[in-house]
Amino acid sequence: MNKQELIDALAKKVGSTKSVAEDFLNAFTEVVPAALKKGDSVRIMNFGTWEVKKRPASKGRNPRTGETIKIPACKQPKFTAGKGLKDALN
């Protein structure tokens, strides 16, 4: 499902216009990263949790040259599915 299909499905599900559904989805995709950037986690009961995990620096290898390279430490978003989402899939 791409973004436009998601907007169509949301609009149909809540009986709203596609414009309102698109505004909601755009706001959601702005609010979640902003919260993560502040160090907060975003938790939706029975759906899942987004949080930031710190990945330590490590060594890697360039597959073309075999040269050892440094991979810097970074922060990565992590999504953990909630029980409701898991149950819906199984």
Biopython code that builds the backbone (N, CA, C, O; Angstrom):
import numpy as np
from Bio.PDB.StructureBuilder import StructureBuilder

atoms = [
    (1, "MET", "N", (0.857, -1.173, 0.000)),
    (1, "MET", "CA", (0.000, 0.000, 0.000)),
    (1, "MET", "C", (0.895, 1.226, 0.000)),
    (1, "MET", "O", (1.783, 1.354, 0.843)),
    (2, "ASN", "N", (0.663, 2.118, -0.937)),
    (2, "ASN", "CA", (1.433, 3.360, -0.964)),
    (2, "ASN", "C", (0.652, 4.458, -0.243)),
    (2, "ASN", "O", (-0.443, 4.224, 0.269)),
    (3, "LYS", "N", (1.230, 5.653, -0.211)),
    (3, "LYS", "CA", (0.633, 6.748, 0.558)),
    (3, "LYS", "C", (-0.767, 7.093, 0.056)),
    (3, "LYS", "O", (-1.675, 7.287, 0.864)),
    (4, "GLN", "N", (-0.956, 7.174, -1.247)),
    (4, "GLN", "CA", (-2.267, 7.552, -1.785)),
    (4, "GLN", "C", (-3.319, 6.487, -1.475)),
    (4, "GLN", "O", (-4.468, 6.819, -1.183)),
    (5, "GLU", "N", (-2.937, 5.228, -1.537)),
    (5, "GLU", "CA", (-3.869, 4.154, -1.191)),
    (5, "GLU", "C", (-4.228, 4.201, 0.292)),
    (5, "GLU", "O", (-5.370, 3.930, 0.665)),
    (6, "LEU", "N", (-3.261, 4.544, 1.134)),
    (6, "LEU", "CA", (-3.522, 4.690, 2.563)),
    (6, "LEU", "C", (-4.486, 5.845, 2.822)),
    (6, "LEU", "O", (-5.398, 5.720, 3.639)),
    (7, "ILE", "N", (-4.290, 6.958, 2.139)),
    (7, "ILE", "CA", (-5.190, 8.110, 2.274)),
    (7, "ILE", "C", (-6.604, 7.724, 1.861)),
    (7, "ILE", "O", (-7.567, 8.063, 2.547)),
    (8, "ASP", "N", (-6.732, 7.017, 0.743)),
    (8, "ASP", "CA", (-8.050, 6.577, 0.273)),
    (8, "ASP", "C", (-8.722, 5.665, 1.305)),
    (8, "ASP", "O", (-9.910, 5.814, 1.588)),
    (9, "ALA", "N", (-7.956, 4.721, 1.865)),
    (9, "ALA", "CA", (-8.504, 3.784, 2.846)),
    (9, "ALA", "C", (-8.925, 4.503, 4.129)),
    (9, "ALA", "O", (-9.975, 4.199, 4.695)),
    (10, "LEU", "N", (-8.106, 5.459, 4.591)),
    (10, "LEU", "CA", (-8.452, 6.224, 5.795)),
    (10, "LEU", "C", (-9.727, 7.034, 5.577)),
    (10, "LEU", "O", (-10.617, 7.047, 6.427)),
    (11, "ALA", "N", (-9.805, 7.704, 4.443)),
    (11, "ALA", "CA", (-10.981, 8.528, 4.148)),
    (11, "ALA", "C", (-12.238, 7.667, 4.115)),
    (11, "ALA", "O", (-13.275, 8.053, 4.656)),
    (12, "LYS", "N", (-12.147, 6.509, 3.486)),
    (12, "LYS", "CA", (-13.300, 5.615, 3.402)),
    (12, "LYS", "C", (-13.680, 5.077, 4.776)),
    (12, "LYS", "O", (-14.863, 5.004, 5.110)),
    (13, "LYS", "N", (-12.687, 4.700, 5.573)),
    (13, "LYS", "CA", (-12.930, 4.104, 6.891)),
    (13, "LYS", "C", (-13.648, 5.053, 7.847)),
    (13, "LYS", "O", (-14.550, 4.643, 8.577)),
    (14, "VAL", "N", (-13.242, 6.328, 7.839)),
    (14, "VAL", "CA", (-13.850, 7.282, 8.778)),
    (14, "VAL", "C", (-14.948, 8.125, 8.143)),
    (14, "VAL", "O", (-15.525, 8.987, 8.805)),
    (15, "GLY", "N", (-15.244, 7.885, 6.865)),
    (15, "GLY", "CA", (-16.311, 8.633, 6.200)),
    (15, "GLY", "C", (-15.972, 10.096, 6.029)),
    (15, "GLY", "O", (-16.824, 10.966, 6.207)),
    (16, "SER", "N", (-14.725, 10.366, 5.683)),
    (16, "SER", "CA", (-14.257, 11.747, 5.527)),
    (16, "SER", "C", (-13.777, 11.954, 4.098)),
    (16, "SER", "O", (-13.779, 11.030, 3.285)),
    (17, "THR", "N", (-13.369, 13.172, 3.813)),
    (17, "THR", "CA", (-12.826, 13.457, 2.489)),
    (17, "THR", "C", (-11.364, 13.035, 2.428)),
    (17, "THR", "O", (-10.693, 12.902, 3.451)),
    (18, "LYS", "N", (-10.893, 12.830, 1.214)),
    (18, "LYS", "CA", (-9.490, 12.464, 1.026)),
    (18, "LYS", "C", (-8.570, 13.597, 1.470)),
    (18, "LYS", "O", (-7.455, 13.350, 1.930)),
    (19, "SER", "N", (-9.026, 14.819, 1.336)),
    (19, "SER", "CA", (-8.246, 15.981, 1.743)),
    (19, "SER", "C", (-7.992, 15.977, 3.253)),
    (19, "SER", "O", (-6.876, 16.232, 3.704)),
    (20, "VAL", "N", (-9.030, 15.687, 4.018)),
    (20, "VAL", "CA", (-8.899, 15.632, 5.482)),
    (20, "VAL", "C", (-7.996, 14.469, 5.876)),
    (20, "VAL", "O", (-7.150, 14.614, 6.759)),
    (21, "ALA", "N", (-8.165, 13.327, 5.236)),
    (21, "ALA", "CA", (-7.337, 12.160, 5.534)),
    (21, "ALA", "C", (-5.873, 12.441, 5.204)),
    (21, "ALA", "O", (-4.979, 12.033, 5.946)),
    (22, "GLU", "N", (-5.626, 13.138, 4.092)),
    (22, "GLU", "CA", (-4.252, 13.483, 3.717)),
    (22, "GLU", "C", (-3.648, 14.455, 4.716)),
    (22, "GLU", "O", (-2.479, 14.319, 5.077)),
    (23, "ASP", "N", (-4.422, 15.434, 5.170)),
    (23, "ASP", "CA", (-3.938, 16.377, 6.177)),
    (23, "ASP", "C", (-3.571, 15.650, 7.469)),
    (23, "ASP", "O", (-2.548, 15.946, 8.086)),
    (24, "PHE", "N", (-4.414, 14.696, 7.876)),
    (24, "PHE", "CA", (-4.137, 13.917, 9.082)),
    (24, "PHE", "C", (-2.849, 13.107, 8.919)),
    (24, "PHE", "O", (-1.988, 13.119, 9.799)),
    (25, "LEU", "N", (-2.725, 12.412, 7.806)),
    (25, "LEU", "CA", (-1.543, 11.579, 7.578)),
    (25, "LEU", "C", (-0.272, 12.433, 7.525)),
    (25, "LEU", "O", (0.756, 12.048, 8.081)),
    (26, "ASN", "N", (-0.339, 13.582, 6.862)),
    (26, "ASN", "CA", (0.826, 14.475, 6.808)),
    (26, "ASN", "C", (1.197, 14.986, 8.197)),
    (26, "ASN", "O", (2.377, 15.069, 8.537)),
    (27, "ALA", "N", (0.190, 15.326, 8.996)),
    (27, "ALA", "CA", (0.456, 15.786, 10.360)),
    (27, "ALA", "C", (1.077, 14.659, 11.185)),
    (27, "ALA", "O", (2.015, 14.894, 11.946)),
    (28, "PHE", "N", (0.567, 13.452, 11.041)),
    (28, "PHE", "CA", (1.096, 12.299, 11.772)),
    (28, "PHE", "C", (2.562, 12.061, 11.421)),
    (28, "PHE", "O", (3.381, 11.807, 12.303)),
    (29, "THR", "N", (2.892, 12.143, 10.132)),
    (29, "THR", "CA", (4.274, 11.897, 9.713)),
    (29, "THR", "C", (5.203, 13.060, 10.054)),
    (29, "THR", "O", (6.418, 12.931, 9.902)),
    (30, "GLU", "N", (4.674, 14.172, 10.503)),
    (30, "GLU", "CA", (5.505, 15.265, 11.003)),
    (30, "GLU", "C", (5.650, 15.187, 12.528)),
    (30, "GLU", "O", (6.723, 15.461, 13.066)),
    (31, "VAL", "N", (4.584, 14.818, 13.209)),
    (31, "VAL", "CA", (4.576, 14.789, 14.671)),
    (31, "VAL", "C", (5.442, 13.651, 15.220)),
    (31, "VAL", "O", (6.177, 13.850, 16.187)),
    (32, "VAL", "N", (5.364, 12.473, 14.621)),
    (32, "VAL", "CA", (6.130, 11.330, 15.126)),
    (32, "VAL", "C", (7.632, 11.593, 15.063)),
    (32, "VAL", "O", (8.304, 11.431, 16.082)),
    (33, "PRO", "N", (8.200, 11.996, 13.910)),
    (33, "PRO", "CA", (9.641, 12.279, 13.899)),
    (33, "PRO", "C", (10.042, 13.422, 14.842)),
    (33, "PRO", "O", (11.122, 13.383, 15.432)),
    (34, "ALA", "N", (9.187, 14.429, 14.986)),
    (34, "ALA", "CA", (9.498, 15.536, 15.892)),
    (34, "ALA", "C", (9.574, 15.035, 17.337)),
    (34, "ALA", "O", (10.457, 15.438, 18.093)),
    (35, "ALA", "N", (8.653, 14.163, 17.710)),
    (35, "ALA", "CA", (8.668, 13.610, 19.067)),
    (35, "ALA", "C", (9.907, 12.742, 19.280)),
    (35, "ALA", "O", (10.538, 12.812, 20.335)),
    (36, "LEU", "N", (10.254, 11.935, 18.298)),
    (36, "LEU", "CA", (11.438, 11.085, 18.409)),
    (36, "LEU", "C", (12.704, 11.923, 18.510)),
    (36, "LEU", "O", (13.623, 11.585, 19.255)),
    (37, "LYS", "N", (12.747, 13.008, 17.764)),
    (37, "LYS", "CA", (13.919, 13.889, 17.787)),
    (37, "LYS", "C", (14.111, 14.509, 19.171)),
    (37, "LYS", "O", (15.242, 14.745, 19.597)),
    (38, "LYS", "N", (13.000, 14.774, 19.876)),
    (38, "LYS", "CA", (13.072, 15.325, 21.231)),
    (38, "LYS", "C", (13.450, 14.267, 22.256)),
    (38, "LYS", "O", (13.735, 14.594, 23.408)),
    (39, "GLY", "N", (13.455, 13.010, 21.851)),
    (39, "GLY", "CA", (13.798, 11.938, 22.772)),
    (39, "GLY", "C", (12.592, 11.219, 23.353)),
    (39, "GLY", "O", (12.744, 10.326, 24.186)),
    (40, "ASP", "N", (11.403, 11.595, 22.924)),
    (40, "ASP", "CA", (10.189, 10.936, 23.395)),
    (40, "ASP", "C", (9.928, 9.674, 22.582)),
    (40, "ASP", "O", (10.461, 9.512, 21.484)),
    (41, "SER", "N", (9.113, 8.790, 23.120)),
    (41, "SER", "CA", (8.634, 7.661, 22.337)),
    (41, "SER", "C", (7.165, 7.929, 22.020)),
    (41, "SER", "O", (6.496, 8.687, 22.721)),
    (42, "VAL", "N", (6.676, 7.301, 20.962)),
    (42, "VAL", "CA", (5.281, 7.458, 20.564)),
    (42, "VAL", "C", (4.630, 6.082, 20.691)),
    (42, "VAL", "O", (5.023, 5.130, 20.017)),
    (43, "ARG", "N", (3.635, 5.995, 21.562)),
    (43, "ARG", "CA", (3.012, 4.709, 21.853)),
    (43, "ARG", "C", (1.526, 4.777, 21.520)),
    (43, "ARG", "O", (0.810, 5.652, 22.008)),
    (44, "ILE", "N", (1.076, 3.855, 20.694)),
    (44, "ILE", "CA", (-0.342, 3.717, 20.379)),
    (44, "ILE", "C", (-0.766, 2.342, 20.883)),
    (44, "ILE", "O", (-0.336, 1.318, 20.353)),
    (45, "MET", "N", (-1.599, 2.328, 21.897)),
    (45, "MET", "CA", (-2.019, 1.068, 22.523)),
    (45, "MET", "C", (-2.590, 0.107, 21.487)),
    (45, "MET", "O", (-3.351, 0.507, 20.606)),
    (46, "ASN", "N", (-2.220, -1.151, 21.601)),
    (46, "ASN", "CA", (-2.645, -2.237, 20.712)),
    (46, "ASN", "C", (-2.177, -2.067, 19.273)),
    (46, "ASN", "O", (-2.619, -2.811, 18.398)),
    (47, "PHE", "N", (-1.307, -1.119, 19.007)),
    (47, "PHE", "CA", (-0.746, -0.973, 17.669)),
    (47, "PHE", "C", (0.767, -1.111, 17.712)),
    (47, "PHE", "O", (1.328, -2.024, 17.107)),
    (48, "GLY", "N", (1.435, -0.201, 18.432)),
    (48, "GLY", "CA", (2.879, -0.306, 18.521)),
    (48, "GLY", "C", (3.523, 0.933, 19.116)),
    (48, "GLY", "O", (2.858, 1.895, 19.498)),
    (49, "THR", "N", (4.861, 0.868, 19.178)),
    (49, "THR", "CA", (5.643, 1.941, 19.775)),
    (49, "THR", "C", (6.816, 2.300, 18.871)),
    (49, "THR", "O", (7.545, 1.429, 18.396)),
    (50, "TRP", "N", (6.981, 3.590, 18.647)),
    (50, "TRP", "CA", (8.155, 4.098, 17.953)),
    (50, "TRP", "C", (9.083, 4.683, 19.007)),
    (50, "TRP", "O", (8.636, 5.407, 19.897)),
    (51, "GLU", "N", (10.361, 4.376, 18.913)),
    (51, "GLU", "CA", (11.339, 4.950, 19.826)),
    (51, "GLU", "C", (12.681, 5.050, 19.110)),
    (51, "GLU", "O", (12.871, 4.488, 18.031)),
    (52, "VAL", "N", (13.604, 5.777, 19.730)),
    (52, "VAL", "CA", (14.932, 5.949, 19.155)),
    (52, "VAL", "C", (15.907, 5.040, 19.888)),
    (52, "VAL", "O", (15.943, 5.014, 21.119)),
    (53, "LYS", "N", (16.683, 4.307, 19.135)),
    (53, "LYS", "CA", (17.725, 3.456, 19.692)),
    (53, "LYS", "C", (19.076, 3.982, 19.213)),
    (53, "LYS", "O", (19.225, 4.394, 18.063)),
    (54, "LYS", "N", (20.050, 3.961, 20.111)),
    (54, "LYS", "CA", (21.401, 4.394, 19.750)),
    (54, "LYS", "C", (22.185, 3.182, 19.252)),
    (54, "LYS", "O", (22.249, 2.150, 19.919)),
    (55, "ARG", "N", (22.773, 3.328, 18.079)),
    (55, "ARG", "CA", (23.617, 2.269, 17.533)),
    (55, "ARG", "C", (25.061, 2.691, 17.730)),
    (55, "ARG", "O", (25.450, 3.769, 17.280)),
    (56, "PRO", "N", (25.868, 1.868, 18.393)),
    (56, "PRO", "CA", (27.260, 2.255, 18.642)),
    (56, "PRO", "C", (28.091, 2.213, 17.357)),
    (56, "PRO", "O", (27.718, 1.584, 16.367)),
    (57, "ALA", "N", (29.226, 2.905, 17.412)),
    (57, "ALA", "CA", (30.151, 2.872, 16.273)),
    (57, "ALA", "C", (30.667, 1.450, 16.105)),
    (57, "ALA", "O", (30.788, 0.704, 17.077)),
    (58, "SER", "N", (30.964, 1.087, 14.882)),
    (58, "SER", "CA", (31.472, -0.258, 14.619)),
    (58, "SER", "C", (32.400, -0.234, 13.417)),
    (58, "SER", "O", (32.562, 0.790, 12.754)),
    (59, "LYS", "N", (32.992, -1.360, 13.159)),
    (59, "LYS", "CA", (33.851, -1.492, 11.984)),
    (59, "LYS", "C", (33.112, -2.305, 10.943)),
    (59, "LYS", "O", (32.379, -3.239, 11.268)),
    (60, "GLY", "N", (33.310, -1.941, 9.697)),
    (60, "GLY", "CA", (32.698, -2.659, 8.588)),
    (60, "GLY", "C", (33.736, -2.927, 7.531)),
    (60, "GLY", "O", (34.908, -2.582, 7.687)),
    (61, "ARG", "N", (33.300, -3.542, 6.459)),
    (61, "ARG", "CA", (34.226, -3.859, 5.377)),
    (61, "ARG", "C", (33.581, -3.463, 4.054)),
    (61, "ARG", "O", (32.434, -3.810, 3.776)),
    (62, "ASN", "N", (34.339, -2.732, 3.246)),
    (62, "ASN", "CA", (33.889, -2.374, 1.908)),
    (62, "ASN", "C", (33.908, -3.654, 1.070)),
    (62, "ASN", "O", (34.971, -4.250, 0.895)),
    (63, "PRO", "N", (32.756, -4.091, 0.548)),
    (63, "PRO", "CA", (32.726, -5.358, -0.169)),
    (63, "PRO", "C", (33.508, -5.339, -1.491)),
    (63, "PRO", "O", (33.952, -6.389, -1.956)),
    (64, "ARG", "N", (33.676, -4.184, -2.087)),
    (64, "ARG", "CA", (34.409, -4.107, -3.360)),
    (64, "ARG", "C", (35.912, -4.189, -3.166)),
    (64, "ARG", "O", (36.612, -4.869, -3.918)),
    (65, "THR", "N", (36.403, -3.488, -2.145)),
    (65, "THR", "CA", (37.853, -3.414, -1.973)),
    (65, "THR", "C", (38.353, -4.269, -0.814)),
    (65, "THR", "O", (39.547, -4.557, -0.730)),
    (66, "GLY", "N", (37.467, -4.670, 0.066)),
    (66, "GLY", "CA", (37.872, -5.426, 1.245)),
    (66, "GLY", "C", (38.460, -4.544, 2.336)),
    (66, "GLY", "O", (38.879, -5.039, 3.382)),
    (67, "GLU", "N", (38.490, -3.242, 2.095)),
    (67, "GLU", "CA", (39.062, -2.285, 3.044)),
    (67, "GLU", "C", (38.173, -2.173, 4.289)),
    (67, "GLU", "O", (36.947, -2.139, 4.180)),
    (68, "THR", "N", (38.795, -2.117, 5.461)),
    (68, "THR", "CA", (38.063, -1.915, 6.711)),
    (68, "THR", "C", (37.693, -0.438, 6.824)),
    (68, "THR", "O", (38.519, 0.444, 6.588)),
    (69, "ILE", "N", (36.424, -0.184, 7.195)),
    (69, "ILE", "CA", (35.944, 1.190, 7.333)),
    (69, "ILE", "C", (35.299, 1.348, 8.706)),
    (69, "ILE", "O", (34.886, 0.374, 9.335)),
    (70, "LYS", "N", (35.223, 2.594, 9.152)),
    (70, "LYS", "CA", (34.548, 2.914, 10.412)),
    (70, "LYS", "C", (33.105, 3.298, 10.105)),
    (70, "LYS", "O", (32.842, 4.110, 9.218)),
    (71, "ILE", "N", (32.195, 2.717, 10.836)),
    (71, "ILE", "CA", (30.789, 3.083, 10.731)),
    (71, "ILE", "C", (30.482, 3.896, 11.982)),
    (71, "ILE", "O", (30.562, 3.374, 13.094)),
    (72, "PRO", "N", (30.131, 5.178, 11.811)),
    (72, "PRO", "CA", (29.934, 6.037, 12.981)),
    (72, "PRO", "C", (28.687, 5.646, 13.787)),
    (72, "PRO", "O", (27.760, 5.025, 13.265)),
    (73, "ALA", "N", (28.690, 6.021, 15.048)),
    (73, "ALA", "CA", (27.516, 5.822, 15.908)),
    (73, "ALA", "C", (26.377, 6.688, 15.380)),
    (73, "ALA", "O", (26.607, 7.764, 14.826)),
    (74, "CYS", "N", (25.168, 6.218, 15.553)),
    (74, "CYS", "CA", (24.025, 7.003, 15.093)),
    (74, "CYS", "C", (22.781, 6.617, 15.890)),
    (74, "CYS", "O", (22.781, 5.651, 16.653)),
    (75, "LYS", "N", (21.741, 7.389, 15.693)),
    (75, "LYS", "CA", (20.441, 7.109, 16.292)),
    (75, "LYS", "C", (19.546, 6.575, 15.179)),
    (75, "LYS", "O", (19.555, 7.087, 14.060)),
    (76, "GLN", "N", (18.778, 5.545, 15.501)),
    (76, "GLN", "CA", (17.880, 4.961, 14.513)),
    (76, "GLN", "C", (16.488, 4.801, 15.099)),
    (76, "GLN", "O", (16.337, 4.465, 16.274)),
    (77, "PRO", "N", (15.457, 5.044, 14.272)),
    (77, "PRO", "CA", (14.108, 4.814, 14.760)),
    (77, "PRO", "C", (13.834, 3.310, 14.816)),
    (77, "PRO", "O", (14.321, 2.540, 13.988)),
    (78, "LYS", "N", (13.046, 2.917, 15.806)),
    (78, "LYS", "CA", (12.685, 1.515, 15.955)),
    (78, "LYS", "C", (11.193, 1.441, 16.212)),
    (78, "LYS", "O", (10.655, 2.196, 17.021)),
    (79, "PHE", "N", (10.530, 0.530, 15.521)),
    (79, "PHE", "CA", (9.101, 0.301, 15.737)),
    (79, "PHE", "C", (8.925, -1.083, 16.313)),
    (79, "PHE", "O", (9.445, -2.061, 15.776)),
    (80, "THR", "N", (8.193, -1.165, 17.406)),
    (80, "THR", "CA", (7.867, -2.448, 18.014)),
    (80, "THR", "C", (6.366, -2.633, 17.935)),
    (80, "THR", "O", (5.608, -1.818, 18.460)),
    (81, "ALA", "N", (5.934, -3.694, 17.285)),
    (81, "ALA", "CA", (4.504, -3.959, 17.117)),
    (81, "ALA", "C", (3.878, -4.308, 18.461)),
    (81, "ALA", "O", (4.471, -5.010, 19.280)),
    (82, "GLY", "N", (2.677, -3.806, 18.667)),
    (82, "GLY", "CA", (1.936, -4.089, 19.894)),
    (82, "GLY", "C", (1.148, -5.382, 19.773)),
    (82, "GLY", "O", (1.048, -5.961, 18.691)),
    (83, "LYS", "N", (0.594, -5.828, 20.885)),
    (83, "LYS", "CA", (-0.136, -7.086, 20.922)),
    (83, "LYS", "C", (-1.316, -7.092, 19.966)),
    (83, "LYS", "O", (-1.548, -8.090, 19.283)),
    (84, "GLY", "N", (-2.056, -6.015, 19.903)),
    (84, "GLY", "CA", (-3.211, -5.947, 19.008)),
    (84, "GLY", "C", (-2.843, -6.122, 17.545)),
    (84, "GLY", "O", (-3.541, -6.811, 16.802)),
    (85, "LEU", "N", (-1.746, -5.498, 17.131)),
    (85, "LEU", "CA", (-1.268, -5.621, 15.752)),
    (85, "LEU", "C", (-0.804, -7.040, 15.477)),
    (85, "LEU", "O", (-1.115, -7.614, 14.433)),
    (86, "LYS", "N", (-0.057, -7.603, 16.422)),
    (86, "LYS", "CA", (0.419, -8.984, 16.261)),
    (86, "LYS", "C", (-0.758, -9.959, 16.168)),
    (86, "LYS", "O", (-0.773, -10.854, 15.322)),
    (87, "ASP", "N", (-1.733, -9.771, 17.044)),
    (87, "ASP", "CA", (-2.911, -10.654, 17.032)),
    (87, "ASP", "C", (-3.699, -10.532, 15.732)),
    (87, "ASP", "O", (-4.230, -11.525, 15.236)),
    (88, "ALA", "N", (-3.780, -9.330, 15.179)),
    (88, "ALA", "CA", (-4.509, -9.120, 13.936)),
    (88, "ALA", "C", (-3.854, -9.852, 12.761)),
    (88, "ALA", "O", (-4.530, -10.217, 11.799)),
    (89, "LEU", "N", (-2.551, -10.062, 12.841)),
    (89, "LEU", "CA", (-1.824, -10.715, 11.766)),
    (89, "LEU", "C", (-1.812, -12.232, 11.902)),
    (89, "LEU", "O", (-1.600, -12.937, 10.915)),
    (90, "ASN", "N", (-2.035, -12.738, 13.094)),
    (90, "ASN", "CA", (-1.929, -14.186, 13.310)),
    (90, "ASN", "C", (-3.247, -14.851, 13.534)),
    (90, "ASN", "O", (-3.301, -16.065, 13.729)),
]
sb = StructureBuilder()
sb.init_structure("model")
sb.init_model(0)
sb.init_chain("A")
sb.init_seg("    ")
for serial, (resi, resn, name, xyz) in enumerate(atoms, 1):
    if name == "N":
        sb.init_residue(resn, " ", resi, " ")
    sb.init_atom(name, np.array(xyz, "f"), 0.0, 1.0, " ", f" {name:<3s}", serial, name[0])
structure = sb.get_structure()
